[in-house]
Every structure is written in structure tokens, then in C-alpha cells.
């Protein structure tokens, strides 16, 4: 991906700070790469590699915000093994539910509509479990980032973002969300 000279400089500086932050956590150096050209301020990791991906917009944010964002993603990398195990367990549960419903349906004990209802209810239950676990992982990543950058950095970063999920949303929307609201995150750590 082509980035401007200014963005290259910002990325080089951010990589140096990312290496220092990883060292504070006892981690091996982690590469930070730009994920897209838009002004996106999102960041993420790929669980199969030790890289932090940031949107180009992150490179133009204040240094303290960049440090928090990278620290947050490093928090996810610290828990990579437990996250991989969790997703394998969820995959096995999905196979168990689908296999169970199909075997019941083939045995003729219940009709197809009941099998579909069981699949839907099982799917909703799994979504709730994944959403809850994902929010827990987000809180943990925030904890790591606040340890690296200071307690009040989280509330400063929250002020920079407009959240997709807010406190005004219905409880059902928040229940299925994989990220806590910014106010929930701030209340948990500040």
C-alpha cells in the first residue's frame, strides 16, 4: 500500500514506540502496518500473526492516542492464545448444535420447523456468548493500554471517537455488541 512521506515518517515513529510498548509488556517486537488509505482511525490485529494494523487516520492522531491504541492492540496480542482457544470452542459448539439438530431431524423425532427453531435459538445463544466474551477481551485490552499510558488516557481517547454503540441504545443492541460503549469502558478503568 502506498502512503505519503508524512505517513511513512509517522509510521516509522509509531513502530519505534510500539516496540518500546511491547518491551514494557515483555513481548517480542511487533510490527505496525497501515491497513488502508482512508482516514480510518480503527486498529486491529490478526490472531495468526504478530502485527498491529492501524487505519491511516491513526497516524495523524496525537501521540498519546496512538500509544493507547497500540497498547490496546498489544493487550489483544497478549491474550491471543486464549482467544484462539475460545473461538475453537465456539466452533465446536456450533458443530455440536447443528449436528444434534440434523440428527434429531433425520431420526424423525421432530419436524424441520422445530429443527430450524433450535438452530436459531442456539445461534442466538452463541452470539450472546461471543458478544460477552468479546466485550471482556476489550476490557482486558483497555486495562493493558491504561497500564502502559495512564488511567486517564482512556477517557481522552473516548472523547476522540464517536461510538457506534452508545448508552442510549436499547439493551438488546448492547447485549449483542462485541464492544462495550466508551462510557462503560471509562467507568470500568478510570
Rosetta blueprint (number, residue, H / E / L):
1 X L
2 X L
3 X L
4 X L
5 X H
6 X H
7 X H
8 X H
9 X H
10 X H
11 X H
12 X H
13 X H
14 X H
15 X H
16 X H
17 X H
18 X H
19 X H
20 X H
21 X H
22 X H
23 X H
24 X H
25 X L
26 X L
27 X L
28 X L
29 X L
30 X L
31 X E
32 X E
33 X E
34 X E
35 X E
36 X E
37 X L
38 X L
39 X L
40 X L
41 X L
42 X L
43 X E
44 X E
45 X E
46 X L
47 X L
48 X L
49 X L
50 X L
51 X E
52 X E
53 X E
54 X E
55 X E
56 X H
57 X H
58 X H
59 X H
60 X H
61 X L
62 X L
63 X H
64 X H
65 X H
66 X H
67 X H
68 X H
69 X H
70 X H
71 X H
72 X H
73 X H
74 X H
75 X H
76 X H
77 X H
78 X H
79 X L
80 X H
81 X H
82 X H
83 X H
84 X H
85 X H
86 X H
87 X H
88 X H
89 X H
90 X H
91 X H
92 X H
93 X H
94 X H
95 X H
96 X H
97 X H
98 X H
99 X H
100 X H
101 X H
102 X H
103 X H
104 X H
105 X H
106 X H
107 X H
108 X L
109 X L
110 X L
111 X L
112 X H
113 X H
114 X H
115 X H
116 X H
117 X H
118 X H
119 X H
120 X H
121 X H
122 X H
123 X H
124 X H
125 X H
126 X H
127 X H
128 X H
129 X H
130 X H
131 X H
132 X H
133 X H
134 X H
135 X H
136 X H
137 X H
138 X H
139 X H
140 X H
141 X H
142 X H
143 X H
144 X H
145 X H
146 X H
147 X H
148 X H
149 X H
150 X L
151 X L
152 X L
153 X H
154 X H
155 X H
156 X H
157 X H
158 X H
159 X H
160 X H
161 X L
162 X L
163 X L
164 X L
165 X L
166 X L
167 X L
168 X L
169 X L
170 X L
171 X H
172 X H
173 X H
174 X H
175 X H
176 X H
177 X L
178 X L
179 X L
180 X L
181 X L
182 X H
183 X H
184 X H
185 X H
186 X H
187 X H
188 X H
189 X H
190 X L
